[in-house]
Amino acid sequence: MNRALGKKIMQLRKQHRYTQKHLAERCGETVTSISAYERGQRIPTPQVLERLAMALNTTVIDLIDPKYVQHPSLQEFIDRSPEVMAHPLDFKPILEDILVHLTLSNEVYFNGRLLTKEVRDHMATSVNQALQQGLQSIKT
């Protein structure tokens, strides 16, 4: 979701002709955070999502619903691959963010659909297991 969400934030920001600095000021974030969200390197908290939605004159569901996002073409993805591969990605903070959202958020959506608490709990267990496996693999 973070890449699609980042693309959506960037699309709306440009649509409103906001700079990253202006958007950051409107929603109480730093320019560094806005940049990280747009690049898909960080996932905003539910509270930040609400402030971003307000600043961009939209709703949270419109921000996170993938049907409202224009995905890059395969060629655009291939063209960017060397850039992406030049920066190794640490999955630990991403998995931790997902776990926090699954366990602490009142509402969690998947592909635009509200998840039940049972499904969120099951997903949280799986993410927690992945975190533990990752940590165990680097201890040995």
HUMO-V951773 format. One record per residue. N is the residue number from 1. SS is DSSP state (H for helix, E for strand, L for the rest). NEAR is the number of other ideal C-beta (glycine too) atoms within 8 Angstrom. Layout:
# HUMO-V951773
n: <N;N>
ss: <SS;SS>
near: <NEAR;NEAR>
This chain:
# HUMO-V951773
n: <1;2;3;4;5;6;7;8;9;10;11;12;13;14;15;16;17;18;19;20;21;22;23;24;25;26;27;28;29;30;31;32;33;34;35;36;37;38;39;40;41;42;43;44;45;46;47;48;49;50;51;52;53;54;55;56;57;58;59;60;61;62;63;64;65;66;67;68;69;70;71;72;73;74;75;76;77;78;79;80;81;82;83;84;85;86;87;88;89;90;91;92;93;94;95;96;97;98;99;100;101;102;103;104;105;106;107;108;109;110;111;112;113;114;115;116;117;118;119;120;121;122;123;124;125;126;127;128;129;130;131;132;133;134;135;136;137;138;139;140>
ss: <L;H;H;H;H;H;H;H;H;H;H;H;H;H;H;L;L;L;L;H;H;H;H;H;H;H;H;L;L;L;H;H;H;H;H;H;H;H;H;L;L;L;L;L;L;H;H;H;H;H;H;H;H;H;H;L;L;L;L;H;H;H;H;H;L;H;H;H;L;L;L;L;L;H;H;H;H;H;H;H;H;H;H;H;H;L;L;L;L;L;H;H;H;H;H;H;H;H;H;H;H;H;H;H;L;L;L;L;E;E;L;L;E;E;L;L;H;H;H;H;H;H;H;H;H;H;H;H;H;H;H;H;H;H;H;H;H;H;H;L>
near: <7;11;7;10;15;12;14;13;15;9;10;11;14;8;6;8;4;9;6;11;7;8;16;13;7;8;11;6;11;6;9;6;12;14;9;9;16;12;7;9;6;8;11;10;8;11;6;11;12;9;11;15;12;8;9;12;5;7;6;9;8;10;16;12;11;10;5;7;11;5;7;8;6;6;6;8;9;7;6;9;8;6;7;7;6;5;6;3;5;6;7;9;7;11;12;9;10;10;12;9;12;13;8;5;8;3;6;9;11;7;6;9;6;6;10;6;6;6;9;12;9;8;10;11;8;8;12;9;8;9;12;8;8;11;9;8;7;6;5;4>
